[in-house]
């Protein structure tokens, strides 16, 4: 007998039809059912909140060191969307992808929700602590320690935090905060500041007026992606392209084609470390004017040969510079990544001098002075040599307490520097990280800071813009968890300690500190808004998102450090012999993950790299010639080996790179740092050695030579672009 | 005979499926109905309206926001720290207040996510609350409207003044 059956297919058909019938009959009144949702109206509604209507608050972005002005849309006390503050002159109402992703730091499921102590370093077993307990145990440690052996390791610190921390450390007799992070190293901040000190007599960051230039020669300044203030420079760049009388001419010198090089009129794939020499050759061809002595012994043929740029090309480029009305030459991140970085900076800046573009429209300015003495920008970051000195002190048992804020040195520093190993000699390590990152895992106590959307602060614009400006930061939402602002923690410690420390930080609260600091600009004639009283100014300062001069006001650099004598540019040093390690390694900051700090935000993980369209992992870019030579293809997993270590990465065959260079984005390869970051990709800093520029102590992060070995494995890399159609999408 | 029997089984199955599906489909297509019997506080609209209160006193955002708003506990307690303090439900509200906790009201009416509905233009144009919400003033617990679907909206939009009616028929008015 045939069994009565209902195939899966007809079952689905039946159900589908019946559901459709049900939907039609649904018009009939039926019994009330639960929507299954609750309203939870406020217990006490905030005065300004109107349920269902958005409220926008102005504050400062902290996703990188630039400090753009942002506006955050909130509904019912929840931050919903970040946009640029249209009034703030640095970013002119714009933000970048990283700025947009700030919400995911606030709502991140891996955030620490209270102070914790770790039961044994690297145990990853954390015990929640009451803040009072945490702070009193910290106080005991501080009181027992020699103040000279208390070190505060910050990334590039927020200005308000630097102010408070440095005053506290000074009062207790500890050294000033050490500011170092990988992003700053990759963009050459320390080298730039030291070159500015020598040439212009100031540690202020030079600002390049690319908006009004007609020709830009950029030596590795990837200003549309990651360099300094990419939003500010991208805005200026759009003006450069949109000006009347031509669209400008951009030449980009770098071994790997970045997004800036891709948008340039000419990309010059220069041999790594040759930036300074090429600048000298250009200067020699230009003649040098009254500074011809700088180019006395330059042999341009030799430089053409060494840099991989043909003599004719060099001459043509010099002609472009000579014919320009407002050319500007920009030293960026790449030249600073070599042992001759400082020399290169001097040589590159000298071109601006001989082109007479210092302090002229479309030329070089100095970051505008702070609007008030009290509101000064934090000093330029320290160099890698300072970190090495710290490592030495740690190994010598001369560091008793190490505070770490806003940096993740265990992840960011080259493995070869052995920072992690040195931490074993520090008896007490305190992290202020909001997340359990690689450095927090080495710490004893974690006092999580609020995320920036829950914090107070201010930031003097120092890496772009055409006028003095200071962005104000205020909490957009109430603290989500039991975290505490580090500024407040330090103020509390100072108060507890009494004496000089308490005197150095006399404010009752962080808010009063902010009010006091911003009040120092009150009464300035340059104010963009008028206020009648100090209180009113304080309200306006927060409401507008800061203060900025109401007119363009650029500081002109004084050319105090140029001499009419030969400029020496040493040949760059590399780690590893060419025969054994035939390729140069070019690590570069990821446009989304930066130096790795963005890796815990899924929006940034999934944002594809603009040049390769790859995401979610680490890849190594190889020229098609090189890939052919090694017999590797897209998605092949290869070993990249340097004298300092080895990592694995998937191959991206990329025509925009010199055949003797391989490029790897920085940012992945986290062991810790939350579910989105960890166990994903590899960290190219494991390949980098500790070669420094002897003149500045900056890390020569592009000085590693590598070789490639096949593993025979293939692992598909997530890429937006189809690889089947050779760049053309196929619709199937 | 045997053949007939074999056919009957799927027909019965089909019938069962159809009836179940009709009920399930009907249940889920009702976007507007909500619970009325299980609110955390046994609140009576009738008592408050009878006492002379206006809808907008509590749902004060209806004229200035997309959402009408459910009053804060502070607003309840503003009156009830002195009025009807011996009532058990008022005491419950006081308890929420003392514990600094919101009252988890059960939602009564809801539009699906793809509908952009705003109270503001409806209230501003002078539409009375009961036109859409029924005679809430006569209800103890708010009962859901049985049907707040597109045809129902359009029935009313259609009857508006000829200057504005065509605009109110535009899909984009509600489906942004």
Interface residues (C-beta under 8 A of the other chain):
Chain A: X1 X2 X4 X6 X14 X15 X17 X18 X19 X20 X21 X22 X23 X24 X25 X26 X27 X28 X29 X30 X32 X33 X34 X35 X37 X38 X39 X40 X41 X42 X43 X44 X45 X50 X51 X52 X53
Chain B: X2 X6 X9 X10 X13 X14 X17 X18 X20 X21 X22 X23 X24 X25 X26 X27 X28 X29 X30 X33 X34 X35 X36 X37 X38 X61 X64 X65 X66 X67 X69 X70 X71 X72 X73 X74 X96 X97 X100 X101 X102 X103 X104 X105 X106 X107 X108 X110 X143 X144 X146 X147 X149
